[in-house]
Amino acid sequence: MLNNRSLIQLFLLISALFSSFCFALPTDRKQPIHISADSARIDDNTGTTTYKGNVLMTQGSMEIRAAKVDLYRKKDDINLIIATGSPANFRQRPSKDQPITNAFGEKLEYKIAEQTVTITGQARVEQDRDTFSGERIVYQMKKAIVNAYSGSGSSGQRVKMIIQPKAN
């Protein structure tokens, strides 16, 4: 059972995490965070909070859907979020004039201090009708750099990109 102190700490930690997303609509950071799941477990000793079963986290235009979401914290700040599923899904509108970006993968790992999102396991990013896929995609938010990697061996998934022609 969660006590009030734990609930307040959790809310503050999650707020700190999602306020760090730099590819969000400016208004997203001002929105409340909503989390629903079949179960939740907070371990104050390890600094880990785990949500399981049809997890949905939203804040403004940002949405994460996964079978499981783990939040890790150090010194009352969340430093890592890991979402897993078949697939896990992250979606957000980068700006008012851009379409929603969808990221899919078996695992989505967001390192807050490094501002890096790593998508692994049949990783795919879609925006509008364009797609970018590979075994692993790493997005360095501060530098606005995306790297995609193929799987290992001859049967590994190759990096693929589909860019649709733009209308005049």
C-alpha positions as CSV (number, residue, x, y, z in Angstrom):
1,M,0.0,0.0,0.0
2,L,1.3,3.4,-0.9
3,N,1.5,6.1,1.8
4,N,1.0,9.8,1.0
5,R,4.7,10.6,1.1
6,S,5.5,7.8,-1.4
7,L,2.7,9.0,-3.7
8,I,3.9,12.6,-3.6
9,Q,7.5,11.6,-4.2
10,L,6.5,9.4,-7.1
11,F,4.5,12.2,-8.7
12,L,7.4,14.7,-8.3
13,L,9.8,12.2,-9.7
14,I,7.7,11.4,-12.7
15,S,7.1,15.2,-13.3
16,A,10.8,15.7,-13.3
17,L,11.3,12.9,-15.8
18,F,8.8,14.1,-18.3
19,S,9.6,17.8,-18.1
20,S,13.0,16.8,-19.5
21,F,11.6,15.6,-22.9
22,C,13.0,18.3,-25.2
23,F,11.1,17.1,-28.3
24,A,7.7,17.7,-26.8
25,L,5.2,20.4,-27.5
26,P,6.0,23.3,-25.1
27,T,2.6,22.9,-23.4
28,D,3.2,19.2,-22.7
29,R,5.5,20.0,-19.8
30,K,2.8,22.0,-18.1
31,Q,0.3,19.2,-18.3
32,P,-0.4,16.7,-15.5
33,I,1.0,13.2,-15.8
34,H,-1.5,10.3,-15.8
35,I,-0.4,6.7,-15.3
36,S,-2.6,3.7,-15.3
37,A,-1.6,0.0,-15.1
38,D,-2.9,-3.3,-13.8
39,S,-0.4,-3.1,-10.9
40,A,2.3,-0.9,-9.5
41,R,5.2,-1.5,-7.0
42,I,7.4,1.1,-5.4
43,D,10.6,0.0,-3.8
44,D,12.1,2.9,-1.8
45,N,15.2,0.8,-0.9
46,T,16.3,0.4,-4.6
47,G,14.6,3.6,-6.0
48,T,12.6,1.5,-8.5
49,T,9.0,1.9,-9.4
50,T,7.5,-0.8,-11.6
51,Y,4.1,-0.6,-13.4
52,K,2.8,-3.8,-15.1
53,G,0.0,-4.7,-17.4
54,N,-1.4,-2.4,-20.0
55,V,0.6,0.5,-18.8
56,L,-0.4,3.9,-20.2
57,M,1.5,7.1,-19.3
58,T,0.4,10.4,-20.7
59,Q,1.4,14.0,-20.4
60,G,0.0,16.4,-23.0
61,S,0.7,15.0,-26.4
62,M,3.2,12.4,-25.0
63,E,2.0,8.9,-24.6
64,I,3.8,5.7,-23.6
65,R,2.1,2.3,-23.9
66,A,3.9,-0.9,-22.7
67,A,3.4,-4.2,-20.9
68,K,5.9,-3.0,-18.2
69,V,7.5,0.3,-17.3
70,D,10.3,0.6,-14.8
71,L,11.3,4.0,-13.3
72,Y,14.7,4.3,-11.7
73,R,15.7,7.1,-9.4
74,K,18.8,8.3,-7.6
75,K,18.7,11.0,-4.9
76,D,15.0,11.6,-5.5
77,D,15.5,12.3,-9.2
78,I,14.4,9.8,-11.9
79,N,17.5,9.0,-14.0
80,L,16.2,6.2,-16.2
81,I,12.9,4.9,-17.6
82,I,12.6,1.5,-19.4
83,A,9.4,0.5,-21.2
84,T,9.0,-3.1,-22.5
85,G,6.4,-4.8,-24.6
86,S,5.5,-6.5,-27.8
87,P,6.0,-3.7,-28.8
88,A,6.3,-0.8,-26.4
89,N,5.1,2.4,-28.0
90,F,6.2,6.1,-27.5
91,R,4.2,8.7,-29.3
92,Q,4.4,12.5,-29.2
93,R,3.8,15.6,-31.4
94,P,7.2,17.3,-31.7
95,S,5.7,20.7,-32.5
96,K,2.4,22.1,-33.6
97,D,3.3,22.1,-37.3
98,Q,4.6,18.5,-37.3
99,P,2.8,15.2,-37.4
100,I,2.9,12.8,-34.4
101,T,6.0,10.8,-34.1
102,N,5.6,7.1,-33.1
103,A,8.5,4.9,-31.8
104,F,8.1,1.2,-31.4
105,G,10.4,-1.5,-30.0
106,E,10.5,-4.4,-27.6
107,K,12.4,-2.1,-25.3
108,L,12.5,1.7,-25.0
109,E,15.2,3.1,-22.7
110,Y,15.4,6.8,-21.8
111,K,18.6,8.0,-20.0
112,I,17.6,11.4,-18.6
113,A,21.0,12.9,-17.8
114,E,22.4,11.9,-21.3
115,Q,19.1,12.9,-23.0
116,T,19.3,9.6,-25.0
117,V,16.4,7.3,-26.0
118,T,17.5,3.8,-27.2
119,I,14.9,1.7,-28.9
120,T,15.8,-2.0,-29.4
121,G,14.2,-5.2,-30.7
122,Q,12.6,-4.5,-34.1
123,A,13.0,-0.8,-33.5
124,R,10.9,1.5,-35.7
125,V,10.2,5.2,-35.8
126,E,7.3,6.6,-37.9
127,Q,6.4,10.2,-38.7
128,D,3.6,11.0,-41.1
129,R,4.2,8.3,-43.8
130,D,8.0,8.1,-43.4
131,T,9.6,5.2,-41.5
132,F,13.0,4.4,-40.1
133,S,13.8,0.9,-38.8
134,G,16.6,-1.3,-37.5
135,E,17.5,-3.6,-34.7
136,R,18.5,-0.6,-32.5
137,I,17.8,3.1,-32.9
138,V,19.5,5.7,-30.7
139,Y,18.2,9.2,-30.5
140,Q,20.5,11.8,-28.9
141,M,18.0,14.6,-28.1
142,K,20.5,17.4,-27.2
143,K,22.4,16.9,-30.5
144,A,19.3,16.0,-32.6
145,I,21.2,13.0,-33.9
146,V,19.6,9.6,-34.8
147,N,21.7,6.5,-35.3
148,A,20.2,3.2,-36.5
149,Y,22.0,-0.1,-36.3
150,S,21.4,-3.5,-38.0
151,G,21.2,-6.7,-36.1
152,S,24.3,-8.9,-35.9
153,G,25.0,-11.8,-38.2
154,S,23.7,-12.5,-41.6
155,S,20.1,-12.9,-40.4
156,G,20.1,-9.6,-38.5
157,Q,17.6,-6.9,-39.3
158,R,19.1,-4.3,-41.7
159,V,18.6,-0.6,-41.3
160,K,15.7,0.6,-43.6
161,M,14.3,4.0,-44.3
162,I,11.2,4.8,-46.3
163,I,10.7,8.5,-47.2
164,Q,7.6,9.4,-49.0
165,P,7.6,12.1,-51.7
166,K,6.3,15.4,-50.4
167,A,3.4,17.2,-52.1
168,N,4.2,20.5,-53.9
